[in-house]
């Protein structure tokens, strides 16, 4: 499932024990502009919330 720009802009931090954290991540097939935007948004969210790192789903 690819996220739209609108969905990326609405991202929020997910914290344990939310069930989504137990999902298996899909392999990245291509790193395109949309994925770059997602990564930048994740980093921005981390910094604004005084985070120290990002933990991917496994």
PDB file of N, CA, C, O and CB in Angstrom:
ATOM      1  N   UNK A   1       0.841  -1.184   0.000  1.00  0.00           N
ATOM      2  CA  UNK A   1       0.000   0.000   0.000  1.00  0.00           C
ATOM      3  C   UNK A   1       0.880   1.239   0.000  1.00  0.00           C
ATOM      4  O   UNK A   1       1.708   1.419   0.892  1.00  0.00           O
ATOM      5  CB  UNK A   1      -0.953   0.003   1.214  1.00  0.00           C
ATOM      6  N   UNK A   2       0.703   2.073  -0.978  1.00  0.00           N
ATOM      7  CA  UNK A   2       1.472   3.305  -1.066  1.00  0.00           C
ATOM      8  C   UNK A   2       0.647   4.444  -0.486  1.00  0.00           C
ATOM      9  O   UNK A   2      -0.543   4.567  -0.774  1.00  0.00           O
ATOM     10  CB  UNK A   2       1.880   3.606  -2.532  1.00  0.00           C
ATOM     11  N   UNK A   3       1.284   5.276   0.333  1.00  0.00           N
ATOM     12  CA  UNK A   3       0.594   6.406   0.945  1.00  0.00           C
ATOM     13  C   UNK A   3       0.566   7.596   0.001  1.00  0.00           C
ATOM     14  O   UNK A   3       1.504   7.815  -0.766  1.00  0.00           O
ATOM     15  CB  UNK A   3       1.263   6.795   2.263  1.00  0.00           C
ATOM     16  N   UNK A   4      -0.508   8.356   0.060  1.00  0.00           N
ATOM     17  CA  UNK A   4      -0.587   9.594  -0.715  1.00  0.00           C
ATOM     18  C   UNK A   4       0.123  10.695   0.060  1.00  0.00           C
ATOM     19  O   UNK A   4       0.413  10.539   1.246  1.00  0.00           O
ATOM     20  CB  UNK A   4      -2.072   9.987  -1.012  1.00  0.00           C
ATOM     21  N   UNK A   5       0.397  11.787  -0.601  1.00  0.00           N
ATOM     22  CA  UNK A   5       1.026  12.934   0.080  1.00  0.00           C
ATOM     23  C   UNK A   5       0.154  13.431   1.231  1.00  0.00           C
ATOM     24  O   UNK A   5       0.668  13.836   2.273  1.00  0.00           O
ATOM     25  CB  UNK A   5       1.282  14.085  -0.920  1.00  0.00           C
ATOM     26  N   UNK A   6      -1.147  13.398   1.043  1.00  0.00           N
ATOM     27  CA  UNK A   6      -2.069  13.851   2.086  1.00  0.00           C
ATOM     28  C   UNK A   6      -1.972  12.931   3.315  1.00  0.00           C
ATOM     29  O   UNK A   6      -1.962  13.404   4.451  1.00  0.00           O
ATOM     30  CB  UNK A   6      -3.528  13.887   1.546  1.00  0.00           C
ATOM     31  N   UNK A   7      -1.903  11.630   3.078  1.00  0.00           N
ATOM     32  CA  UNK A   7      -1.776  10.683   4.187  1.00  0.00           C
ATOM     33  C   UNK A   7      -0.446  10.863   4.910  1.00  0.00           C
ATOM     34  O   UNK A   7      -0.389  10.777   6.136  1.00  0.00           O
ATOM     35  CB  UNK A   7      -1.908   9.242   3.678  1.00  0.00           C
ATOM     36  N   UNK A   8       0.612  11.108   4.166  1.00  0.00           N
ATOM     37  CA  UNK A   8       1.927  11.316   4.775  1.00  0.00           C
ATOM     38  C   UNK A   8       1.905  12.550   5.668  1.00  0.00           C
ATOM     39  O   UNK A   8       2.474  12.534   6.760  1.00  0.00           O
ATOM     40  CB  UNK A   8       3.015  11.459   3.692  1.00  0.00           C
ATOM     41  N   UNK A   9       1.262  13.606   5.218  1.00  0.00           N
ATOM     42  CA  UNK A   9       1.201  14.838   6.008  1.00  0.00           C
ATOM     43  C   UNK A   9       0.400  14.669   7.297  1.00  0.00           C
ATOM     44  O   UNK A   9       0.567  15.452   8.231  1.00  0.00           O
ATOM     45  CB  UNK A   9       0.596  15.952   5.179  1.00  0.00           C
ATOM     46  N   UNK A  10      -0.460  13.667   7.359  1.00  0.00           N
ATOM     47  CA  UNK A  10      -1.299  13.450   8.539  1.00  0.00           C
ATOM     48  C   UNK A  10      -0.733  12.396   9.492  1.00  0.00           C
ATOM     49  O   UNK A  10      -1.409  11.997  10.440  1.00  0.00           O
ATOM     50  CB  UNK A  10      -2.685  13.041   8.106  1.00  0.00           C
ATOM     51  N   UNK A  11       0.483  11.948   9.253  1.00  0.00           N
ATOM     52  CA  UNK A  11       1.079  10.903  10.092  1.00  0.00           C
ATOM     53  C   UNK A  11       1.193  11.354  11.545  1.00  0.00           C
ATOM     54  O   UNK A  11       1.403  12.531  11.839  1.00  0.00           O
ATOM     55  CB  UNK A  11       2.461  10.513   9.556  1.00  0.00           C
ATOM     56  N   UNK A  12       1.049  10.385  12.439  1.00  0.00           N
ATOM     57  CA  UNK A  12       1.210  10.623  13.874  1.00  0.00           C
ATOM     58  C   UNK A  12       2.114   9.545  14.439  1.00  0.00           C
ATOM     59  O   UNK A  12       2.268   8.483  13.836  1.00  0.00           O
ATOM     60  CB  UNK A  12      -0.167  10.638  14.609  1.00  0.00           C
ATOM     61  N   UNK A  13       2.702   9.803  15.569  1.00  0.00           N
ATOM     62  CA  UNK A  13       3.554   8.827  16.226  1.00  0.00           C
ATOM     63  C   UNK A  13       2.694   7.705  16.796  1.00  0.00           C
ATOM     64  O   UNK A  13       1.653   7.953  17.405  1.00  0.00           O
ATOM     65  CB  UNK A  13       4.398   9.491  17.338  1.00  0.00           C
ATOM     66  N   UNK A  14       3.137   6.484  16.592  1.00  0.00           N
ATOM     67  CA  UNK A  14       2.454   5.302  17.106  1.00  0.00           C
ATOM     68  C   UNK A  14       3.290   4.764  18.259  1.00  0.00           C
ATOM     69  O   UNK A  14       4.501   4.581  18.128  1.00  0.00           O
ATOM     70  CB  UNK A  14       2.247   4.212  15.983  1.00  0.00           C
ATOM     71  N   UNK A  15       2.638   4.513  19.383  1.00  0.00           N
ATOM     72  CA  UNK A  15       3.354   4.045  20.576  1.00  0.00           C
ATOM     73  C   UNK A  15       2.844   2.673  21.003  1.00  0.00           C
ATOM     74  O   UNK A  15       1.696   2.307  20.753  1.00  0.00           O
ATOM     75  CB  UNK A  15       3.200   5.053  21.734  1.00  0.00           C
ATOM     76  N   UNK A  16       3.726   1.935  21.648  1.00  0.00           N
ATOM     77  CA  UNK A  16       3.385   0.636  22.210  1.00  0.00           C
ATOM     78  C   UNK A  16       2.257   0.815  23.205  1.00  0.00           C
ATOM     79  O   UNK A  16       2.290   1.762  23.991  1.00  0.00           O
ATOM     80  CB  UNK A  16       4.613  -0.028  22.881  1.00  0.00           C
ATOM     81  N   UNK A  17       1.272  -0.044  23.202  1.00  0.00           N
ATOM     82  CA  UNK A  17       1.111  -1.368  22.592  1.00  0.00           C
ATOM     83  C   UNK A  17       0.192  -1.403  21.381  1.00  0.00           C
ATOM     84  O   UNK A  17      -0.507  -2.400  21.197  1.00  0.00           O
ATOM     85  CB  UNK A  17       0.593  -2.314  23.606  1.00  0.00           C
ATOM     86  N   UNK A  18       0.155  -0.383  20.557  1.00  0.00           N
ATOM     87  CA  UNK A  18      -0.765  -0.384  19.418  1.00  0.00           C
ATOM     88  C   UNK A  18      -0.485  -1.576  18.493  1.00  0.00           C
ATOM     89  O   UNK A  18       0.671  -1.848  18.166  1.00  0.00           O
ATOM     90  CB  UNK A  18      -0.649   0.942  18.632  1.00  0.00           C
ATOM     91  N   UNK A  19      -1.534  -2.282  18.073  1.00  0.00           N
ATOM     92  CA  UNK A  19      -1.390  -3.509  17.277  1.00  0.00           C
ATOM     93  C   UNK A  19      -0.595  -3.339  15.980  1.00  0.00           C
ATOM     94  O   UNK A  19       0.048  -4.287  15.528  1.00  0.00           O
ATOM     95  CB  UNK A  19      -2.745  -4.038  16.942  1.00  0.00           C
ATOM     96  N   UNK A  20      -0.627  -2.162  15.383  1.00  0.00           N
ATOM     97  CA  UNK A  20       0.102  -1.958  14.125  1.00  0.00           C
ATOM     98  C   UNK A  20       1.597  -2.235  14.308  1.00  0.00           C
ATOM     99  O   UNK A  20       2.284  -2.575  13.345  1.00  0.00           O
ATOM    100  CB  UNK A  20      -0.110  -0.520  13.608  1.00  0.00           C
ATOM    101  N   UNK A  21       2.094  -2.096  15.514  1.00  0.00           N
ATOM    102  CA  UNK A  21       3.519  -2.330  15.769  1.00  0.00           C
ATOM    103  C   UNK A  21       3.887  -3.806  15.705  1.00  0.00           C
ATOM    104  O   UNK A  21       5.070  -4.145  15.698  1.00  0.00           O
ATOM    105  CB  UNK A  21       3.902  -1.773  17.123  1.00  0.00           C
ATOM    106  N   UNK A  22       2.902  -4.679  15.658  1.00  0.00           N
ATOM    107  CA  UNK A  22       3.169  -6.117  15.554  1.00  0.00           C
ATOM    108  C   UNK A  22       3.120  -6.614  14.104  1.00  0.00           C
ATOM    109  O   UNK A  22       3.385  -7.786  13.837  1.00  0.00           O
ATOM    110  CB  UNK A  22       2.161  -6.893  16.397  1.00  0.00           C
ATOM    111  N   UNK A  23       2.785  -5.726  13.184  1.00  0.00           N
ATOM    112  CA  UNK A  23       2.711  -6.128  11.780  1.00  0.00           C
ATOM    113  C   UNK A  23       4.110  -6.311  11.193  1.00  0.00           C
ATOM    114  O   UNK A  23       5.071  -5.668  11.617  1.00  0.00           O
ATOM    115  CB  UNK A  23       1.924  -5.088  10.965  1.00  0.00           C
ATOM    116  N   UNK A  24       4.197  -7.192  10.221  1.00  0.00           N
ATOM    117  CA  UNK A  24       5.454  -7.407   9.516  1.00  0.00           C
ATOM    118  C   UNK A  24       5.588  -6.364   8.411  1.00  0.00           C
ATOM    119  O   UNK A  24       4.654  -6.142   7.640  1.00  0.00           O
ATOM    120  CB  UNK A  24       5.529  -8.847   8.931  1.00  0.00           C
ATOM    121  N   UNK A  25       6.747  -5.730   8.339  1.00  0.00           N
ATOM    122  CA  UNK A  25       6.989  -4.721   7.304  1.00  0.00           C
ATOM    123  C   UNK A  25       7.228  -5.387   5.951  1.00  0.00           C
ATOM    124  O   UNK A  25       7.718  -6.513   5.870  1.00  0.00           O
ATOM    125  CB  UNK A  25       8.196  -3.835   7.682  1.00  0.00           C
ATOM    126  N   UNK A  26       6.873  -4.671   4.905  1.00  0.00           N
ATOM    127  CA  UNK A  26       7.151  -5.160   3.553  1.00  0.00           C
ATOM    128  C   UNK A  26       8.526  -4.674   3.117  1.00  0.00           C
ATOM    129  O   UNK A  26       8.991  -3.628   3.569  1.00  0.00           O
ATOM    130  CB  UNK A  26       6.058  -4.688   2.551  1.00  0.00           C
ATOM    131  N   UNK A  27       9.163  -5.418   2.257  1.00  0.00           N
ATOM    132  CA  UNK A  27      10.464  -5.051   1.705  1.00  0.00           C
ATOM    133  C   UNK A  27      10.301  -3.826   0.799  1.00  0.00           C
ATOM    134  O   UNK A  27       9.342  -3.740   0.033  1.00  0.00           O
ATOM    135  CB  UNK A  27      11.090  -6.244   0.918  1.00  0.00           C
ATOM    136  N   UNK A  28      11.231  -2.893   0.889  1.00  0.00           N
ATOM    137  CA  UNK A  28      11.220  -1.711   0.018  1.00  0.00           C
ATOM    138  C   UNK A  28      11.703  -2.144  -1.359  1.00  0.00           C
ATOM    139  O   UNK A  28      12.825  -2.628  -1.511  1.00  0.00           O
ATOM    140  CB  UNK A  28      12.121  -0.552   0.599  1.00  0.00           C
ATOM    141  N   UNK A  29      10.849  -1.965  -2.358  1.00  0.00           N
ATOM    142  CA  UNK A  29      11.187  -2.356  -3.728  1.00  0.00           C
ATOM    143  C   UNK A  29      11.853  -1.223  -4.496  1.00  0.00           C
ATOM    144  O   UNK A  29      12.716  -1.456  -5.342  1.00  0.00           O
ATOM    145  CB  UNK A  29       9.940  -2.811  -4.466  1.00  0.00           C
ATOM    146  N   UNK A  30      11.442   0.009  -4.194  1.00  0.00           N
ATOM    147  CA  UNK A  30      12.050   1.172  -4.862  1.00  0.00           C
ATOM    148  C   UNK A  30      11.956   2.366  -3.930  1.00  0.00           C
ATOM    149  O   UNK A  30      10.965   2.545  -3.222  1.00  0.00           O
ATOM    150  CB  UNK A  30      11.350   1.480  -6.234  1.00  0.00           C
ATOM    151  N   UNK A  31      12.988   3.169  -3.941  1.00  0.00           N
ATOM    152  CA  UNK A  31      13.021   4.368  -3.106  1.00  0.00           C
ATOM    153  C   UNK A  31      12.726   5.549  -4.016  1.00  0.00           C
ATOM    154  O   UNK A  31      13.615   6.071  -4.690  1.00  0.00           O
ATOM    155  CB  UNK A  31      14.410   4.537  -2.369  1.00  0.00           C
ATOM    156  N   UNK A  32      11.453   5.965  -4.026  1.00  0.00           N
ATOM    157  CA  UNK A  32      11.040   7.035  -4.920  1.00  0.00           C
ATOM    158  C   UNK A  32      10.772   8.321  -4.130  1.00  0.00           C
ATOM    159  O   UNK A  32      11.029   8.391  -2.928  1.00  0.00           O
ATOM    160  CB  UNK A  32       9.788   6.617  -5.712  1.00  0.00           C
ATOM    161  N   UNK A  33      10.257   9.321  -4.818  1.00  0.00           N
ATOM    162  CA  UNK A  33       9.987  10.627  -4.209  1.00  0.00           C
ATOM    163  C   UNK A  33       8.992  10.513  -3.055  1.00  0.00           C
ATOM    164  O   UNK A  33       9.141  11.195  -2.041  1.00  0.00           O
ATOM    165  CB  UNK A  33       9.452  11.601  -5.261  1.00  0.00           C
ATOM    166  N   UNK A  34       7.994   9.668  -3.201  1.00  0.00           N
ATOM    167  CA  UNK A  34       6.974   9.480  -2.168  1.00  0.00           C
ATOM    168  C   UNK A  34       7.589   8.888  -0.893  1.00  0.00           C
ATOM    169  O   UNK A  34       7.277   9.325   0.215  1.00  0.00           O
ATOM    170  CB  UNK A  34       5.845   8.565  -2.690  1.00  0.00           C
ATOM    171  N   UNK A  35       8.457   7.900  -1.061  1.00  0.00           N
ATOM    172  CA  UNK A  35       9.103   7.284   0.097  1.00  0.00           C
ATOM    173  C   UNK A  35      10.060   8.269   0.760  1.00  0.00           C
ATOM    174  O   UNK A  35      10.174   8.292   1.986  1.00  0.00           O
ATOM    175  CB  UNK A  35       9.855   6.005  -0.317  1.00  0.00           C
ATOM    176  N   UNK A  36      10.743   9.074  -0.032  1.00  0.00           N
ATOM    177  CA  UNK A  36      11.624  10.100   0.531  1.00  0.00           C
ATOM    178  C   UNK A  36      10.818  11.087   1.375  1.00  0.00           C
ATOM    179  O   UNK A  36      11.254  11.472   2.460  1.00  0.00           O
ATOM    180  CB  UNK A  36      12.381  10.847  -0.594  1.00  0.00           C
ATOM    181  N   UNK A  37       9.647  11.498   0.889  1.00  0.00           N
ATOM    182  CA  UNK A  37       8.773  12.391   1.640  1.00  0.00           C
ATOM    183  C   UNK A  37       8.344  11.747   2.957  1.00  0.00           C
ATOM    184  O   UNK A  37       8.308  12.413   3.991  1.00  0.00           O
ATOM    185  CB  UNK A  37       7.542  12.763   0.804  1.00  0.00           C
ATOM    186  N   UNK A  38       8.020  10.455   2.920  1.00  0.00           N
ATOM    187  CA  UNK A  38       7.634   9.730   4.129  1.00  0.00           C
ATOM    188  C   UNK A  38       8.777   9.728   5.149  1.00  0.00           C
ATOM    189  O   UNK A  38       8.557   9.994   6.330  1.00  0.00           O
ATOM    190  CB  UNK A  38       7.227   8.284   3.780  1.00  0.00           C
ATOM    191  N   UNK A  39       9.977   9.433   4.699  1.00  0.00           N
ATOM    192  CA  UNK A  39      11.139   9.402   5.603  1.00  0.00           C
ATOM    193  C   UNK A  39      11.382  10.782   6.216  1.00  0.00           C
ATOM    194  O   UNK A  39      11.631  10.893   7.416  1.00  0.00           O
ATOM    195  CB  UNK A  39      12.407   8.926   4.847  1.00  0.00           C
ATOM    196  N   UNK A  40      11.311  11.819   5.409  1.00  0.00           N
ATOM    197  CA  UNK A  40      11.514  13.182   5.923  1.00  0.00           C
ATOM    198  C   UNK A  40      10.446  13.556   6.944  1.00  0.00           C
ATOM    199  O   UNK A  40      10.745  14.215   7.940  1.00  0.00           O
ATOM    200  CB  UNK A  40      11.509  14.195   4.771  1.00  0.00           C
ATOM    201  N   UNK A  41       9.204  13.142   6.704  1.00  0.00           N
ATOM    202  CA  UNK A  41       8.113  13.406   7.650  1.00  0.00           C
ATOM    203  C   UNK A  41       8.354  12.660   8.960  1.00  0.00           C
ATOM    204  O   UNK A  41       8.115  13.209  10.036  1.00  0.00           O
ATOM    205  CB  UNK A  41       6.750  12.993   7.041  1.00  0.00           C
ATOM    206  N   UNK A  42       8.823  11.419   8.881  1.00  0.00           N
ATOM    207  CA  UNK A  42       9.103  10.647  10.089  1.00  0.00           C
ATOM    208  C   UNK A  42      10.200  11.310  10.917  1.00  0.00           C
ATOM    209  O   UNK A  42      10.100  11.381  12.141  1.00  0.00           O
ATOM    210  CB  UNK A  42       9.508   9.211   9.725  1.00  0.00           C
ATOM    211  N   UNK A  43      11.239  11.792  10.256  1.00  0.00           N
ATOM    212  CA  UNK A  43      12.332  12.471  10.960  1.00  0.00           C
ATOM    213  C   UNK A  43      11.829  13.758  11.600  1.00  0.00           C
ATOM    214  O   UNK A  43      12.187  14.070  12.736  1.00  0.00           O
ATOM    215  CB  UNK A  43      13.499  12.776   9.995  1.00  0.00           C
ATOM    216  N   UNK A  44      11.000  14.504  10.877  1.00  0.00           N
ATOM    217  CA  UNK A  44      10.422  15.736  11.413  1.00  0.00           C
ATOM    218  C   UNK A  44       9.577  15.446  12.659  1.00  0.00           C
ATOM    219  O   UNK A  44       9.697  16.139  13.669  1.00  0.00           O
ATOM    220  CB  UNK A  44       9.566  16.437  10.339  1.00  0.00           C
ATOM    221  N   UNK A  45       8.730  14.427  12.584  1.00  0.00           N
ATOM    222  CA  UNK A  45       7.908  14.044  13.740  1.00  0.00           C
ATOM    223  C   UNK A  45       8.779  13.667  14.938  1.00  0.00           C
ATOM    224  O   UNK A  45       8.490  14.051  16.072  1.00  0.00           O
ATOM    225  CB  UNK A  45       6.983  12.870  13.373  1.00  0.00           C
ATOM    226  N   UNK A  46       9.838  12.917  14.677  1.00  0.00           N
ATOM    227  CA  UNK A  46      10.739  12.515  15.751  1.00  0.00           C
ATOM    228  C   UNK A  46      11.347  13.742  16.433  1.00  0.00           C
ATOM    229  O   UNK A  46      11.348  13.830  17.661  1.00  0.00           O
ATOM    230  CB  UNK A  46      11.851  11.601  15.205  1.00  0.00           C
ATOM    231  N   UNK A  47      11.854  14.675  15.654  1.00  0.00           N
ATOM    232  CA  UNK A  47      12.482  15.871  16.219  1.00  0.00           C
ATOM    233  C   UNK A  47      11.485  16.744  16.982  1.00  0.00           C
ATOM    234  O   UNK A  47      11.792  17.231  18.070  1.00  0.00           O
ATOM    235  CB  UNK A  47      13.132  16.686  15.113  1.00  0.00           C
ATOM    236  N   UNK A  48      10.297  16.941  16.418  1.00  0.00           N
ATOM    237  CA  UNK A  48       9.292  17.779  17.081  1.00  0.00           C
ATOM    238  C   UNK A  48       8.793  17.182  18.394  1.00  0.00           C
ATOM    239  O   UNK A  48       8.289  17.900  19.257  1.00  0.00           O
ATOM    240  CB  UNK A  48       8.118  18.000  16.155  1.00  0.00           C
ATOM    241  N   UNK A  49       8.936  15.869  18.539  1.00  0.00           N
ATOM    242  CA  UNK A  49       8.483  15.201  19.749  1.00  0.00           C
ATOM    243  C   UNK A  49       9.644  14.800  20.652  1.00  0.00           C
ATOM    244  O   UNK A  49       9.502  13.950  21.532  1.00  0.00           O
ATOM    245  CB  UNK A  49       7.667  13.981  19.390  1.00  0.00           C
ATOM    246  N   UNK A  50      10.786  15.424  20.418  1.00  0.00           N
ATOM    247  CA  UNK A  50      11.990  15.195  21.205  1.00  0.00           C
ATOM    248  C   UNK A  50      12.385  13.714  21.262  1.00  0.00           C
ATOM    249  O   UNK A  50      12.846  13.206  22.284  1.00  0.00           O
ATOM    250  CB  UNK A  50      11.789  15.724  22.607  1.00  0.00           C
ATOM    251  N   UNK A  51      12.189  13.061  20.143  1.00  0.00           N
ATOM    252  CA  UNK A  51      12.568  11.650  20.031  1.00  0.00           C
ATOM    253  C   UNK A  51      14.052  11.497  19.806  1.00  0.00           C
ATOM    254  O   UNK A  51      14.732  12.447  19.417  1.00  0.00           O
ATOM    255  CB  UNK A  51      11.806  10.979  18.903  1.00  0.00           C
ATOM    256  N   UNK A  52      14.554  10.306  20.048  1.00  0.00           N
ATOM    257  CA  UNK A  52      15.975  10.049  19.862  1.00  0.00           C
ATOM    258  C   UNK A  52      16.244   9.025  18.755  1.00  0.00           C
ATOM    259  O   UNK A  52      17.398   8.759  18.420  1.00  0.00           O
ATOM    260  CB  UNK A  52      16.582   9.569  21.162  1.00  0.00           C
ATOM    261  N   UNK A  53      15.179   8.454  18.189  1.00  0.00           N
ATOM    262  CA  UNK A  53      15.361   7.484  17.130  1.00  0.00           C
ATOM    263  C   UNK A  53      14.039   6.950  16.626  1.00  0.00           C
ATOM    264  O   UNK A  53      12.981   7.202  17.202  1.00  0.00           O
ATOM    265  CB  UNK A  53      16.223   6.352  17.604  1.00  0.00           C
ATOM    266  N   UNK A  54      14.122   6.211  15.541  1.00  0.00           N
ATOM    267  CA  UNK A  54      12.947   5.613  14.944  1.00  0.00           C
ATOM    268  C   UNK A  54      13.096   4.100  14.992  1.00  0.00           C
ATOM    269  O   UNK A  54      14.169   3.567  14.708  1.00  0.00           O
ATOM    270  CB  UNK A  54      12.742   6.110  13.489  1.00  0.00           C
ATOM    271  N   UNK A  55      12.033   3.419  15.347  1.00  0.00           N
ATOM    272  CA  UNK A  55      12.033   1.965  15.379  1.00  0.00           C
ATOM    273  C   UNK A  55      11.038   1.478  14.343  1.00  0.00           C
ATOM    274  O   UNK A  55       9.848   1.779  14.434  1.00  0.00           O
ATOM    275  CB  UNK A  55      11.684   1.421  16.801  1.00  0.00           C
ATOM    276  N   UNK A  56      11.511   0.732  13.364  1.00  0.00           N
ATOM    277  CA  UNK A  56      10.587   0.230  12.347  1.00  0.00           C
ATOM    278  C   UNK A  56       9.764  -0.929  12.868  1.00  0.00           C
ATOM    279  O   UNK A  56      10.150  -1.585  13.835  1.00  0.00           O
ATOM    280  CB  UNK A  56      11.347  -0.198  11.104  1.00  0.00           C
ATOM    281  N   UNK A  57       8.619  -1.186  12.227  1.00  0.00           N
ATOM    282  CA  UNK A  57       7.886  -2.395  12.537  1.00  0.00           C
ATOM    283  C   UNK A  57       8.724  -3.563  12.047  1.00  0.00           C
ATOM    284  O   UNK A  57       9.559  -3.397  11.159  1.00  0.00           O
ATOM    285  CB  UNK A  57       6.461  -2.392  11.888  1.00  0.00           C
ATOM    286  N   UNK A  58       8.513  -4.721  12.607  1.00  0.00           N
ATOM    287  CA  UNK A  58       9.359  -5.868  12.254  1.00  0.00           C
ATOM    288  C   UNK A  58       8.603  -6.921  11.524  1.00  0.00           C
ATOM    289  O   UNK A  58       9.173  -7.948  11.158  1.00  0.00           O
ATOM    290  CB  UNK A  58       9.978  -6.465  13.472  1.00  0.00           C
TER     291      UNK A  58
END
